[in-house]
């Protein structure tokens, strides 16, 4: 299992890519699959009001919010 350590955002502030502690970079679709298969820890799958699927940090984790991670 690996953990997300940095993110890349688009001009609207939406996270588009995730950098894992292994150095691997995943786009949103790859990251969703990795969370579903248990390859990424500390994250869960959610669905927006528009029906879009995305990953988010699990609740209750002190100091670990994906939107607050460093950018790369």
WOVENGI-V784424 format. One record per helix or strand of 2 or more residues. SS is the DSSP state (@ for helix, = for strand). FROM is the first residue (numbers start at 1). LEN is the number of residues. If there is no record, write none. Layout:
ss	from	len
SS	FROM	LEN
SS	FROM	LEN
This chain:
ss	from	len
=	4	6
=	15	6
=	25	3
@	28	9
=	43	5
=	53	5
@	66	3
=	70	2
